[in-house]
Amino acid sequence: MNTATGPTMTPESRRCRIGPMSQAPKDTRSAAEKARDTAEIVASWKLEGYVPTPEAEAVHQRVARGEITTEEAIEIFRQRALKLDAELNARKRRTERA
């Protein structure tokens, strides 16, 4: 074995071992800080043309009250976006046929 270039590779030594992943750090912000951050994000979206709907505001309020998690809210918005996209595509197909 040539130690200048490293040990000889065997099938066993080619395997890559990855250690366990560490957990994401816990969010230590206060409720007021989270609300401020959310308000800043929504304000930036409004600058880009986002128009909040009562349904979206209701979801944001549920998150603020702790009734649902952020991940659940994201899934709600994702499902709504998929449904809206399907409706728009269906309308587009109907107008193309006419």
N, C-alpha and C positions, 0 to 999 in steps of 0.2 A: 504494500500500500504506500502510495506517495503522500507523505504528510504535508508537503509543500502546497499541494492543490486541494487538500482535504481528504476525508475518508472516502473509501470506495462506496458508491451508492448501491444499496441492495433494495429489492422490492419493498422491504419493510421500512427502510429509511426514507423512501420517497413520499410516504404518506404525510400529509400536512396535518398537524395537530393544532387545533384552535381551542384556546381556553374558554371557559364559560364567560358569557357577556355580563358585564356589570349592569346593574339596574340604573335606569334614568334617575337623575336627581329629583327629589320631591320638590314640588312647587311650594315655596315658602312665602309667596306673596300674600298680603292681606286681601280681604274681599274688596276693599277700596282700591287697592293697586290693580287688581284684576279688572274691576269695573272701568278704571281709568284707561287701562290698556285696550280693553274692548272698545271703549268709546273712541279712542284714537284710531283704531283699525277701521271702524265703521265710518268715521269721518274721512279717512283717506279713500275708502271705497266710494263715498258720495262724490268726492272730487273726480273720480273716474267714471261717474255716471250711474252708480248703483242707486236704485230706488228701493228703500226698505218697504216691505209689505207688512200688513198686520200679522200675517202668519209667521213671517220671519222674526218679527219683533217678539211674538209670543214665545218662540223657541229660545231667543236670546234671554228673555226674562226667566224662563224655566232654568236655564243654565245659571243665571245670576242667583237665583234662589236655591240652587243646589239640588233641584228636582231631577235633573239629568246631567250626565257628564258631557264634557266637550266632545268626546268621541261619539257619543250618541247623537249630539246635535249635528256633527259633521255628517253622520250617516243619514239623518233626516234630510239635510240639505242635498246630499248626494242623490237620494232617492227621488226627491222633488225635481232635481235637475234632469235626471234620467227620464222621468215621466214627462216633463215639459219638452225635452228633446224629442221624445217619441211622438208627442202630439204635434209638434211643429213639422216633423218629417211626414206624418200622415197628412197634414194639411197641404204640404208641398206636393205630395204625390197626387192628391185629389185635384189640385189646380193644374198640374201637368197633364192629367188625363182629359180635362175639360177643354 
